[in-house]
Amino acid sequence: CRCQIGIGPGSACTTRRVTGVGYPQLSAVLECADAAHGLQGWIMADGGCQVPGDIAKAFGAGADFVMLGGMLAGHDESGGELVTEAGRQYKMFYGMSSEVAMRKYYGGVAAYRAAEGRAVRVPYKGPVENTVQEVLGGLRSACTYVGAIKLKDLPKCTTFVRVTQQLNPQWGPVSAL
């Protein structure tokens, strides 16, 4: 059994705005992982990862898989047409509950539904290799910091503490990958 966890955390998701329903992704994974694993199920953290540290937290909370749609969008290997506007290159990316996806896969938005995703232009990022290396490096470092020998050991070695400031602003804002 595979449990897809997450309501509204994806980068192209508008569920929280459209429906008023959502749940913090890390909390959802933490609350579901033990129960699913007790039934020999797997947890897939669906959305919300913007940087490698978010992936490490999802695995630390008990996720077995992590969806990385927004992080992997815009690369050569991702879907979407490459477009150029004002000298800049972009690839289109859309949420699976967006009007674009529903038109493509179901012929349109059903009369009883509302679209809960959007289509966005993502800056072109070239080959996915650099992003994958950044993710793997972040996961290796996270495992080292918490003493996890293997990725599957991460939940046993991880303790979560609420913080109010994740990054030190001393030298200005840190940009996302």
N, C-alpha and C positions, 0 to 999 in steps of 0.2 A: 504494500500500500504506500502510495506517495501522497503526502500532504503539502499542498501549495499554500504557503502562509503569506499573508499580507493583504490589507485592504487599503489601497490608495497611496502607497509610498513611491510608486514608479515615477520616473522623470517626465513621462508623457501622460501620466494619469491625472484625471480631473475628478475622480470619484468623490473625494472628500468635499470638493466645492459643489459638485452637482447634487450629491445625496446627503451631505452632512454626516456621512458615515466613514469611519476610518479607525485605524489602530496603529500605534507606533510599531515599526517593524521589529526592532530589537526586543521589545516586550512580547510581541506575538510569538517570535521564535523561542524565547526563553520559556514562555508559558506552555507551548505545545510540544517541545522537543522530548521531554521525558515521557509523556504519555504516548507519543507516536513511537518512540524507540522501544517502549515497553511492549508494544504490539508488533514489533519487528517492522515498523513503518519508517519511511524516510521523510525528512523535512526539506522542503525547497523554499528558501527565502526569496520571495518574488518581489524585487524592486527595492529601491531606496539606497543602493550602493553608488556612491559618487567617487570615492577614493579607495585605494587598497586597504586602508584601515577599517573601512566599513565592512569589507569582505571578511577580514580577520575577526571582527566583532560578531558577524553572523555565524561563522564557524565556531567561535568561542561560545556562543549561546546555544549551540547544538544543531545548527543547520548541516545537512549533508550535501546540499547543492545550493548555489546562489545564482540567480538570474542577473545578468549584467547588460540588459538591453541598451540603456543609455550610455554606459561606459564603453561599449563596443560599437555603438553607432558612429557613423562618419568615417570608418576605416575602409580600405580597399576591399576587404573580405566581407564587409557587411552589405546588406541589401540596400536598395535605394539608388536612384539616379544621381549622378554627379552633375551639379549645376553651377554655373558661374554667374555671379551678380556683382557688379561694381568692382571687378577685379579679384573677388574672393570666391573661393570654392566651398560648396556645401553639399551635403547629402541629406535627403529627406528621411525622417524617422517618425514613426507613428505608434501610438499605443494600440493594443489589440482590442480595446473597447471604444476606439475612436470611430468617428463617422467614416473616415477613409478605410479602415480595416473592415468595418461592417459592410460597406459598399463592395469592397474587393472579395470578401469571403462569403457574404450572406445576401448580396444584392441590395443592401441598404439597411437603414436603421428601422427596426420593427416599430409599428405604430404605438405599441405599448411601452417602448423603451426610450431612453435618452442616451446619447453618446456620453461616455465617461472617460474619454481620452482625447488627445489632440495630436495633430501632425505638426512637426517642428523641423526647421532647417538646422542641421548640426554642422558646425565647421568641419571641413574635410581634414582628416588626421593622418592620411597616408596608410602605410602598412600597419597591421595590428600588432606586429612583433614587439614594438617598444612598450605599448600598453600592457601586453602580456608579461613582459619582463618586469615591469614596474609592479604589477600585481603579485607575481611570484616572489619578487624581492621583499615586498611588504609582508607577505605571508611567512616567508622564512624568518624575517626579523621578529615578527610577532611571536612565532613559536620559540625562538631563542629567548626573548625577553621573559616569557612565562614558563619556560622549562618544558615545553612540549617536544618530545622526540619526533612524533609523527603528527600530521594534521589532524588525524582522528583523536589524538590525545588532547587537543586544544580545549574542549569543554571541561575536561577534568582539571586542567591547570589554570583556568581563567576565573577571575573574580571581577565582577563589575562594580564600579563605584561611580555614583553620580557626581559629575563635575559641572561647573557653570561656565568654564572657559577651556576649550580644548586646545587652542593654539595660543602661543605667546605673540602678541601684536607689536613687540619691541621694534622690529624693523619693517613694519608695514604688513599689509594683508598677504597671505599665502594663496597663490592661485591654485585652482584645481588642476588635475593632470591634463 
